């Protein structure tokens, strides 16, 4: 049993790599070994047929709470007993939906789909969908490179973000049976690096899409309930995108303003330079903080009023000064008034 569980963990790692950028390095030999792993577990599933005690024991081990958590591979997840017979299908789907997969990996996965004799209609539909997603992802990569130059408010980026949101929406629908929605979202962000705006744009575009039905409540709950993810999104996304999300969802507006409040409280005034600097993160500078509040104050009336009230309340609590260099809230309001925004 122990050796079977170890082998299952190894195959789960193979699947994780198949979903990752490292799949770009797979040659014919690596792809062949990966499919041999998949075949091994399908043969194991056949041998376990009729052996209910062995099936029950393996199922218990695979369902143990906390199994396979904190794995270093961001695309890793433990396998379930029901997935033993679907090794080649899962491997092929991972490779076909991965725009980074090498040509050898992509063609081997497509070949498996073509040769699959069972569930022909479902296989054809799945192959067609995977090919569409792969092609769209590759087009988006080219578009992202061509649009890398313009600023954060550039309209060139919007079609890319909207298409990414549509791909994410499809993934959430298609993978719901295999993965919890929060895991799909986590992998979407970590798969893009997790620390840049491009990692968060698909999620932001999905949440800010037109139409109430386009903003999935569970997706909002994941973002609002995950402090680290929320902080990373607020750091990475352009101010204009964050302002749209704040106007869309009051709960996000509150959390976003709290993020900015914590940011400001960690800043100290340097009298020698006449500048506010962040104690821990130099990239969280005064100009960027000012830009965040400026974007909020140029949003819809409700967002604008809420932001203005928050700034005035914080200024009052901090001593209600009217001169520079004493309170960051005073200085923010004075700077915004100079811009004729506050």
C-alpha positions as CSV (number, residue, x, y, z in Angstrom):
1,X,0.0,0.0,0.0
2,X,2.8,2.4,0.9
3,X,4.5,1.9,-2.5
4,X,1.2,2.5,-4.3
5,X,0.7,5.7,-2.4
6,X,4.2,6.9,-3.2
7,X,3.7,6.1,-6.9
8,X,0.4,8.0,-6.8
9,X,2.2,11.0,-5.4
10,X,4.8,10.8,-8.2
11,X,2.1,10.7,-10.9
12,X,0.3,13.6,-9.3
13,X,3.6,15.5,-9.6
14,X,3.8,14.5,-13.3
15,X,0.3,16.0,-13.8
16,X,1.4,19.1,-11.9
17,X,4.3,19.6,-14.3
18,X,2.0,18.9,-17.3
19,X,-0.1,21.9,-16.1
20,X,3.0,24.1,-15.6
21,X,5.4,26.1,-17.8
22,X,8.0,23.3,-17.3
23,X,6.0,21.2,-19.8
24,X,7.7,23.2,-22.5
25,X,10.9,21.1,-21.8
26,X,9.2,17.7,-22.4
27,X,10.7,15.8,-25.3
28,X,9.4,12.5,-26.8
29,X,11.1,10.5,-24.0
30,X,9.6,12.6,-21.2
31,X,6.1,12.4,-22.7
32,X,6.4,8.7,-23.2
33,X,7.4,8.2,-19.5
34,X,4.5,10.4,-18.4
35,X,1.9,8.3,-20.4
36,X,3.5,5.1,-19.0
37,X,2.7,6.4,-15.5
38,X,-0.8,7.0,-16.6
39,X,-1.1,3.5,-18.0
40,X,0.3,2.0,-14.8
41,X,-2.5,3.4,-12.7
42,X,-5.2,2.4,-15.2
43,X,-3.8,-1.2,-15.0
44,X,-3.8,-1.0,-11.2
45,X,-7.5,0.1,-11.3
46,X,-8.3,-3.0,-13.4
47,X,-6.5,-5.3,-11.0
48,X,-8.5,-3.8,-8.1
49,X,-11.8,-4.6,-9.7
50,X,-13.8,-7.0,-7.5
51,X,-11.3,-6.5,-4.6
52,X,-13.6,-4.4,-2.4
53,X,-11.3,-4.5,0.7
54,X,-8.3,-3.3,-1.2
55,X,-10.4,-0.6,-2.9
56,X,-11.7,0.6,0.5
57,X,-8.3,0.7,2.1
58,X,-6.8,2.7,-0.8
59,X,-9.8,5.1,-0.8
60,X,-9.4,5.7,2.9
61,X,-5.7,6.6,2.5
62,X,-6.4,8.9,-0.4
63,X,-9.2,10.7,1.5
64,X,-7.1,11.4,4.7
65,X,-7.5,15.0,5.8
66,X,-4.6,17.2,5.1
67,X,-3.0,14.7,2.7
68,X,-0.7,16.3,0.1
69,X,-1.1,19.9,1.4
70,X,1.7,22.5,1.2
71,X,3.3,20.8,-1.8
72,X,6.1,22.9,-3.4
73,X,4.5,22.6,-6.9
74,X,1.8,25.2,-7.2
75,X,-0.1,23.1,-9.7
76,X,-0.1,20.0,-7.5
77,X,-3.1,18.3,-6.0
78,X,-3.6,14.8,-4.6
79,X,-5.4,12.3,-6.7
80,X,-8.7,10.6,-5.8
81,X,-9.5,6.9,-6.1
82,X,-12.0,7.5,-8.9
83,X,-9.3,9.1,-11.0
84,X,-7.1,6.0,-11.3
85,X,-8.8,4.9,-14.5
86,X,-8.6,8.4,-16.1
87,X,-4.8,8.9,-16.0
88,X,-4.3,9.3,-19.7
89,X,-7.3,11.5,-20.1
90,X,-6.2,13.8,-17.3
91,X,-2.7,13.9,-18.6
92,X,-3.9,14.7,-22.1
93,X,-6.3,17.3,-21.0
94,X,-3.6,19.0,-18.9
95,X,-1.2,19.2,-21.8
96,X,-3.8,20.3,-24.4
97,X,-5.0,23.1,-22.1
98,X,-1.4,24.3,-21.3
99,X,-0.2,26.9,-23.8
100,X,3.4,26.2,-22.6
101,X,3.4,22.5,-23.5
102,X,6.0,21.4,-26.0
103,X,5.1,20.3,-29.5
104,X,5.9,16.7,-28.6
105,X,3.6,16.8,-25.5
106,X,0.8,18.5,-27.4
107,X,0.9,16.1,-30.3
108,X,1.1,13.0,-28.1
109,X,-2.0,14.3,-26.1
110,X,-3.9,15.0,-29.3
111,X,-3.0,11.6,-30.6
112,X,-4.5,9.9,-27.4
113,X,-7.7,11.8,-27.9
114,X,-7.9,10.8,-31.5
115,X,-7.4,7.1,-30.7
116,X,-9.7,7.0,-27.7
117,X,-12.5,4.6,-28.7
118,X,-15.0,5.2,-25.8
119,X,-17.2,8.3,-25.3
120,X,-16.4,9.5,-28.8
121,X,-18.7,12.5,-28.6
122,X,-17.4,13.6,-25.2
123,X,-13.8,13.1,-26.3
124,X,-14.3,15.1,-29.5
125,X,-16.0,18.0,-27.6
126,X,-13.2,18.0,-24.9
127,X,-10.5,18.0,-27.6
128,X,-12.1,20.8,-29.5
129,X,-12.5,22.9,-26.3
130,X,-8.9,22.3,-25.2
131,X,-7.6,23.3,-28.7
132,X,-9.7,26.5,-28.5
133,X,-8.3,27.4,-25.1
134,X,-4.7,26.6,-26.1
135,X,-5.0,28.7,-29.3
136,X,-6.7,31.6,-27.4
137,X,-4.0,31.5,-24.7
138,X,-1.2,31.7,-27.3
139,X,-2.9,34.6,-29.1
140,X,-3.2,36.3,-25.7
141,X,0.5,35.9,-25.0
142,X,1.3,37.6,-28.3
143,X,-1.2,40.4,-27.6
144,X,0.2,40.8,-24.1
145,X,3.7,41.3,-25.5
146,X,2.5,43.8,-28.1
147,X,0.5,45.7,-25.5
148,X,3.2,45.8,-22.9
149,X,4.2,49.3,-23.6
150,X,1.0,51.4,-22.9
151,X,0.1,52.6,-19.4
152,X,-2.3,51.0,-17.0
153,X,-5.3,52.7,-18.4
154,X,-4.6,51.6,-22.0
155,X,-7.5,50.4,-24.0
156,X,-5.2,48.0,-25.8
157,X,-5.2,45.7,-22.7
158,X,-8.9,45.5,-22.3
159,X,-9.8,43.0,-25.0
160,X,-7.0,40.7,-23.8
161,X,-8.3,40.9,-20.2
162,X,-11.9,40.2,-21.3
163,X,-10.8,37.1,-23.3
164,X,-8.7,35.9,-20.4
165,X,-11.8,36.3,-18.2
166,X,-13.9,34.2,-20.6
167,X,-11.2,31.4,-20.5
168,X,-11.2,31.6,-16.7
169,X,-15.1,31.4,-16.7
170,X,-14.9,28.3,-18.8
171,X,-12.3,26.7,-16.6
172,X,-14.4,27.3,-13.5
173,X,-17.3,25.6,-15.2
174,X,-15.4,22.7,-16.6
175,X,-13.2,21.8,-13.7
176,X,-15.8,22.1,-11.0
177,X,-16.3,18.4,-10.9
178,X,-12.6,17.7,-10.3
179,X,-11.4,20.8,-8.4
180,X,-12.9,23.2,-5.9
181,X,-13.4,26.6,-7.4
182,X,-11.0,28.2,-5.0
183,X,-8.3,25.8,-6.2
184,X,-8.9,26.7,-9.8
185,X,-8.6,30.4,-8.9
186,X,-5.5,29.9,-6.9
187,X,-3.8,28.0,-9.7
188,X,-4.8,30.7,-12.2
189,X,-3.0,33.3,-10.2
190,X,0.0,31.2,-9.2
191,X,0.3,29.9,-12.8
192,X,0.8,33.5,-13.9
193,X,3.5,34.1,-11.4
194,X,1.3,35.5,-8.7
195,X,3.1,38.8,-8.3
196,X,2.3,40.8,-11.4
197,X,-0.7,42.5,-12.8
198,X,-1.0,40.0,-15.6
199,X,-1.6,37.2,-13.1
200,X,-4.6,39.1,-11.7
201,X,-6.1,40.6,-14.8
202,X,-8.3,37.6,-15.8
203,X,-9.8,37.5,-12.3
204,X,-10.4,41.2,-12.2
205,X,-12.0,41.2,-15.7
206,X,-14.3,38.4,-14.6
207,X,-15.4,40.2,-11.5
208,X,-15.9,43.5,-13.2
209,X,-17.7,42.1,-16.3
210,X,-21.0,43.7,-17.3
211,X,-24.2,42.0,-16.0
212,X,-24.9,40.9,-12.4
213,X,-24.8,37.2,-13.5
214,X,-21.2,37.7,-14.7
215,X,-19.8,38.3,-11.2
216,X,-19.8,34.9,-9.5
217,X,-20.5,35.3,-5.8
218,X,-18.2,32.4,-4.9
219,X,-15.3,34.1,-6.8
220,X,-15.9,37.2,-4.8
221,X,-16.0,35.2,-1.6
222,X,-12.7,33.5,-2.4
223,X,-11.0,36.9,-3.0
224,X,-12.5,38.6,0.0
225,X,-11.9,35.7,2.3
226,X,-8.3,35.3,1.4
227,X,-6.2,38.1,3.0
228,X,-3.0,37.3,1.2
229,X,-4.7,37.0,-2.2
230,X,-6.5,40.3,-1.6
231,X,-3.3,42.1,-0.6
232,X,-1.4,40.7,-3.6
233,X,-4.2,41.8,-6.0
234,X,-4.3,45.3,-4.5
235,X,-0.5,45.6,-4.9
236,X,-0.4,44.2,-8.4
237,X,-3.5,45.5,-10.3
238,X,-3.6,49.0,-11.8
239,X,-5.4,51.6,-9.7
240,X,-8.1,52.1,-12.4
241,X,-9.0,48.4,-12.3
242,X,-9.1,48.4,-8.5
243,X,-11.4,51.4,-8.6
244,X,-13.8,49.6,-11.0
245,X,-13.9,46.6,-8.6
246,X,-14.5,48.9,-5.6
247,X,-17.5,50.5,-7.5
248,X,-18.8,47.0,-8.3
249,X,-18.7,45.4,-4.9
250,X,-19.1,47.4,-1.6
251,X,-17.3,44.6,0.4
252,X,-14.3,44.9,-1.8
253,X,-14.4,48.7,-1.5
254,X,-14.2,48.4,2.3
255,X,-11.3,45.9,2.1
256,X,-9.5,47.9,-0.5
257,X,-9.7,51.1,1.6
258,X,-8.5,49.1,4.6
259,X,-5.5,47.9,2.6
260,X,-4.7,51.6,1.7
261,X,-5.2,52.6,5.3
262,X,-2.7,50.0,6.5
263,X,-0.3,51.1,3.7
264,X,-0.5,54.7,4.8
265,X,0.0,53.9,8.5
266,X,3.4,52.3,7.7
267,X,4.7,55.4,6.1
268,X,7.0,57.9,7.8
269,X,7.8,61.5,6.9
270,X,11.4,62.2,6.1
271,X,11.9,65.9,7.0
272,X,15.3,66.0,5.3
273,X,13.8,65.1,1.9
274,X,10.3,66.3,2.5
275,X,8.9,62.9,1.4
276,X,6.8,60.1,2.9
277,X,8.4,56.7,2.6
278,X,7.2,53.2,3.5
279,X,9.0,51.5,6.4
280,X,9.2,48.1,4.8
281,X,8.5,48.2,1.1
282,X,10.0,51.0,-0.9
283,X,7.9,50.2,-3.9
284,X,4.8,51.3,-1.9
285,X,5.7,54.9,-2.4
286,X,3.8,58.2,-1.8
287,X,3.0,58.8,-5.5
288,X,1.5,55.3,-5.9
289,X,-0.7,55.7,-2.7
290,X,-1.8,59.1,-4.0
291,X,-2.7,57.6,-7.3
292,X,-4.9,54.9,-5.6
293,X,-7.0,57.6,-3.8
294,X,-7.1,59.7,-6.9
295,X,-8.6,56.9,-8.9
296,X,-11.2,56.2,-6.3
297,X,-12.2,59.9,-6.1
298,X,-12.8,59.9,-9.9
299,X,-15.1,56.9,-9.7
300,X,-18.9,56.7,-9.4
301,X,-20.6,59.1,-6.9
302,X,-21.0,56.4,-4.2
303,X,-17.4,55.4,-4.3
304,X,-16.2,59.0,-4.5
305,X,-18.3,60.0,-1.5
306,X,-17.2,57.0,0.6
307,X,-13.5,57.6,-0.1
308,X,-13.8,61.3,0.7
309,X,-15.6,60.5,4.0
310,X,-12.9,58.0,4.9
311,X,-10.1,60.4,4.2
312,X,-11.7,63.2,6.2
313,X,-12.5,60.9,9.1
314,X,-8.9,59.6,9.3
315,X,-7.6,63.2,9.0
316,X,-9.8,64.2,12.0
317,X,-8.7,61.3,14.1
318,X,-5.1,62.0,13.4
319,X,-5.3,65.6,14.7
320,X,-7.1,67.4,11.9
321,X,-3.9,69.3,10.9
322,X,-3.8,71.7,7.9
323,X,-0.1,71.9,7.4
324,X,2.3,69.5,5.5
325,X,4.5,66.9,7.0
326,X,2.6,66.0,10.2
327,X,-0.3,63.7,9.2
328,X,-0.3,61.6,6.1
329,X,-4.0,62.0,5.8
330,X,-3.7,65.8,5.8
331,X,-1.0,65.6,3.1
332,X,-3.1,63.2,1.0
333,X,-6.1,65.5,1.1
334,X,-4.0,68.6,0.4
335,X,-2.4,66.9,-2.6
336,X,-5.7,65.7,-3.9
337,X,-7.1,69.2,-3.5
338,X,-4.2,70.6,-5.6
339,X,-5.3,68.2,-8.3
340,X,-8.8,69.5,-7.9
341,X,-10.1,66.0,-7.1
342,X,-10.8,66.0,-3.3
